[in-house]
Amino acid sequence: MALICVQAFVSGRVQRVWYRESTKRQALASGVTGWAKNLPDGRVEVLLCGEQEAVNQVLAWLYEGPSNAQVKGVETQVLEWQAVSGFTTG
């Protein structure tokens, strides 16, 4: 069981469309912890930590987002493992 953390920066129409809350639901349903927050430049920053397969599933969902979103791009980088509890939106 490989544990990983991935940081993602999602661009497009991703603020004020329930993107963060939808990401939280996807993550918790997959057993992934972390957070999602709006950035001043209009992007959403996401941290996903958990089993590699589960993180990859949520990461793939980030490219689509909720129905109101229009995702233009997702930049990712793998980070060192961090023990994060729950999933917060801020």
Backbone as a ProteinNet text record, in pm:
[ID]
protein_1_A
[PRIMARY]
MALICVQAFVSGRVQRVWYRESTKRQALASGVTGWAKNLPDGRVEVLLCGEQEAVNQVLAWLYEGPSNAQVKGVETQVLEWQAVSGFTTG
[TERTIARY]
84.9	0	89.1	92.7	173.9	90.2	139.9	71.6	140	59.9	115.4	31.8	90.7	19.9	46	-57.6	-46.1	-106.9	-32.1	-82.4	-125.4	-244	-295.6	-343.7	-321.1	-371.3	-464.1	-592.7	-695.2	-736.1	-730.4	-765.5	-889.1	-951.6	-1074	-1183.3	-1307.5	-1419	-1442.5	-1368.1	-1369.9	-1402.7	-1429.5	-1472.9	-1619.9	-1692.3	-1836.2	-1919.5	-1870.7	-1945.2	-1947.6	-1927.1	-1925.4	-1807.8	-1700.7	-1585.1	-1521.4	-1496	-1430.5	-1515.6	-1643.4	-1731.4	-1744.9	-1754.3	-1762.9	-1633.9	-1520.4	-1391.8	-1387.1	-1435.5	-1439.3	-1521.1	-1636	-1722.2	-1653.9	-1589.4	-1517.8	-1405.1	-1330.5	-1216	-1262.3	-1361.1	-1407.6	-1466.3	-1537.1	-1593.1	-1482.8	-1364.8	-1252	-1154.6	-1181.1	-1089.8	-965	-973.6	-860.4	-877.4	-768.4	-771.7	-704	-719.2	-653.1	-738	-731	-806.8	-816.9	-910.3	-926.5	-954	-885.6	-907.6	-897.2	-974.2	-968.9	-841.5	-785.2	-669	-712.5	-641.8	-679.1	-679.7	-602	-593.9	-705.1	-802.1	-914.8	-900	-781.1	-761.9	-806	-816.2	-839.3	-716.3	-663.2	-550.5	-606.1	-557.7	-607.4	-489.6	-501.9	-406.6	-481.2	-429.8	-489.9	-387.4	-420.9	-330.5	-403.2	-338.9	-398.8	-330.6	-400.4	-347.7	-340.2	-233.3	-206.5	-324.1	-387.3	-498.8	-615.6	-647.1	-757.5	-726.4	-603.2	-562.4	-573	-529.1	-535.9	-679.4	-773.3	-913.8	-967.2	-937.8	-984.9	-914	-786.8	-710.5	-772.1	-811.4	-875.4	-1006.1	-1080.5	-1206.1	-1182.4	-1068.4	-1038.7	-1041.3	-1008.2	-1005.6	-1146.3	-1248.6	-1386.9	-1457.5	-1449.4	-1516	-1666.8	-1738.4	-1884.1	-1937.6	-2066.8	-2124.8	-2115.9	-2116.2	-2109.1	-1968.4	-1869.4	-1729.8	-1686.9	-1585.6	-1520	-1370.3	-1318.1	-1176.9	-1093.5	-997.7	-908.6	-775.4	-732.7	-605.6	-586.4	-503.3	-468	-317.5	-248.7	-105	-86	-3.8	14.4	161.4	184.9	317.2	299.9	383.7	380.9	462.9	406.4	474.2	508.5	594	621.7	495.4	482.6	364.9	342.6	219.4	177.5	55.1	53.9	-63.5	-164	-267	-370.3	-499.4	-572.5	-699.3	-815.6	-912.9	-1030.8	-1003.7	-1100.1	-1086.5	-1155.8	-1083.3	-1139.8	-1146.4	-1237.1	-1246	-1232.6	-1155.5	-1134.8	-1113
-118.5	0	124.4	192.7	313.7	435.5	513.5	636.6	755	842.3	959.5	1083	1197.5	1325.8	1394.7	1454.3	1528.2	1666.4	1767.1	1904.4	1937.7	1995.8	2029.4	2173.5	2239.1	2374.2	2365.2	2391.5	2374	2511.1	2528.1	2657	2642	2753.3	2758.1	2824.4	2790	2842.1	2741	2759.4	2661.8	2725.3	2853.7	2918.1	2956.4	2948.7	2977.1	2879.5	2756.5	2653.3	2522.8	2529.4	2413.5	2320.1	2372.8	2287.5	2230.9	2316.3	2269.8	2167.9	2196.2	2103.4	1971.9	1977.2	1854.8	1774.4	1844	1775.5	1706.1	1775	1715.2	1587.1	1589.6	1470.7	1355.9	1387.4	1284.6	1224.7	1311	1265.5	1176.3	1222	1144.7	1011.1	1007.9	882.5	784	837.1	752.5	724.9	781.8	762.6	848.8	959.7	1050.6	1171	1215.1	1332.3	1449.5	1568.9	1686.7	1810.2	1896.8	2021.4	2079.5	2173.9	2249.6	2393.6	2486.6	2628	2712.7	2821.3	2917.6	2999.8	3033.4	3121.4	3256.6	3363.6	3496.9	3509	3424.4	3434.2	3357.5	3303.1	3233.5	3082.2	3031.5	2886.4	2827.3	2695.5	2623	2536.1	2543.9	2459.6	2342.5	2222.1	2100.7	2017.9	1962.5	1865.8	1735.2	1628.2	1495.6	1400.4	1333.3	1238.7	1107.5	997.3	867	759.7	646.8	538.7	585.3	546.2	597.1	580.1	463.7	440.3	534.1	553.1	641.4	786	829.2	965.9	985.9	887.3	898.6	908.7	840	848.6	989.8	1048.7	1184.2	1282.9	1260.3	1347	1346.4	1232	1223.7	1302.3	1297.3	1371	1522	1568.6	1712.3	1771.1	1691.4	1739	1766.1	1706.3	1728.6	1825	1797.2	1880	1865.8	1946.7	1941.6	1996.7	1973.8	2008.8	2157.7	2246	2390.2	2440.9	2358.3	2399.9	2384.2	2462.1	2447.5	2443.7	2323.3	2305.8	2324.8	2416.1	2442.9	2370.8	2348.6	2281.2	2240.4	2138.2	2092.1	2070.3	2147.3	2129.8	2052.5	1947.6	1865	1845.2	1817.4	1773.7	1680.6	1576.3	1481.2	1538.9	1532.8	1582.5	1466.2	1492	1390.3	1363.6	1241.1	1200.8	1292.6	1333.1	1411.5	1342.8	1324.9	1266.3	1378.7	1384	1485.5	1415.9	1472.8	1409.2	1486.4	1410.5	1470.7	1543.3	1622.1	1702.2	1833.8	1942.4	2074.9	2158.1	2253.7	2351.5	2488.5	2573.5	2705	2809.2
0	0	0	-112.4	-123.5	-86.1	8	48.5	-18	-78.4	-146.2	-114.5	-139.5	-136.5	-269.5	-324.2	-449.3	-429.2	-470.2	-468.8	-610.9	-624.8	-756.9	-759.7	-871	-895.6	-1015.5	-992.2	-1094.1	-1146.9	-1279	-1339.1	-1427	-1455.1	-1534.1	-1451.6	-1481.5	-1401.1	-1289.6	-1179.1	-1070.8	-935.1	-934	-810.1	-824.5	-711.4	-705.5	-790	-804.7	-877.2	-797	-665.9	-575.7	-602.7	-658.4	-690	-563.3	-463.6	-340.7	-266.5	-250.4	-177.6	-252.9	-384.5	-464.5	-454.8	-452.1	-435	-299.6	-196.4	-62.3	-63.3	-125.7	-131.3	-204.5	-317.1	-393.1	-309.3	-241.1	-161.6	-46.6	28.6	143.4	99.5	-12	-63.2	-102.5	-136.9	-177.7	-63.8	53.3	166.2	159.2	87.5	69.8	162.6	223.7	310.7	241	300.8	244.9	259.1	158.8	160.5	21	7.1	-117.3	-79.1	-144.5	-113.1	-238.7	-238.3	-347.9	-337.6	-452.1	-458.1	-516.3	-480.2	-529.7	-682.3	-752.3	-898.5	-970.3	-894.1	-955.1	-961.4	-929.3	-928.9	-795.3	-791.2	-666.6	-642.4	-520.8	-480.4	-400.7	-432.7	-368.5	-319.4	-198.9	-147.6	-126.9	-185.6	-174.2	-115.2	-5	58.8	85.8	54.1	78.9	-3	-18.4	-100.1	-244.9	-312.3	-446.8	-541.9	-542.1	-634.9	-605.3	-477.7	-440	-474.9	-448.6	-483.2	-634.3	-711.1	-857.2	-907	-840.6	-879.4	-857.8	-741.9	-714.1	-806.4	-830.2	-920.5	-1060.3	-1108.7	-1240.5	-1240.4	-1128.9	-1119.5	-1125.2	-1072.4	-1072.1	-1212.7	-1313.5	-1451.9	-1504.9	-1440.6	-1481.4	-1387.2	-1257	-1158.1	-1164.6	-1086.9	-1089.4	-1221.4	-1246.4	-1375.9	-1409.5	-1309.9	-1336	-1365.5	-1338.4	-1357	-1503	-1539.3	-1669.6	-1642.5	-1625.9	-1592.9	-1718.5	-1710.8	-1824.7	-1809.7	-1684.6	-1664.2	-1519.3	-1500.4	-1366.5	-1364.1	-1279.9	-1260.4	-1131.4	-1134.6	-1016	-982.8	-855.8	-813.1	-694	-691.1	-581.3	-466.8	-346.9	-227.3	-136	-38.2	62.2	141.5	192.8	267.9	387.1	406	522.1	580.2	710.1	774.3	796.8	715.3	723.2	761.9	856.8	895.9	834.7	784.8	726.4	596.6	555.4	433.3	457.2	443.4	471.8	343.9	346.3	237.9	300.9	239.2	298.2	194.8
[MASK]
++++++++++++++++++++++++++++++++++++++++++++++++++++++++++++++++++++++++++++++++++++++++++

